Amino acid sequence: MSLIEKNYQLVILIHDNGKGFTTKKAKDAEGFGLNRIRARIKKFKGSFTIDSKPNEGTKIRIKIPLPH
């Protein structure tokens, strides 16, 4: 996990080298937890992406603009 400030944005990167999964299936099966995370990030006009592939692990990127 890393937390950095870049170009007036707070960037949070979370990654693993685990099993991974198909992201299309994850969108269809998103639970209350991921929906709440997305809603909170949207409230701050940020973005949230998940990149994962079976047998290649998962990368999650959250970007939130900072005032300048």
Buried (B, 14 or more C-beta within 10 A) or exposed (E): EEEEEEEEBBBBEEBEEEEBBEEEEBEEEEEEEBEEBBEEBEEEEBBBEBEBEEEEBBBBBBBBEEEE
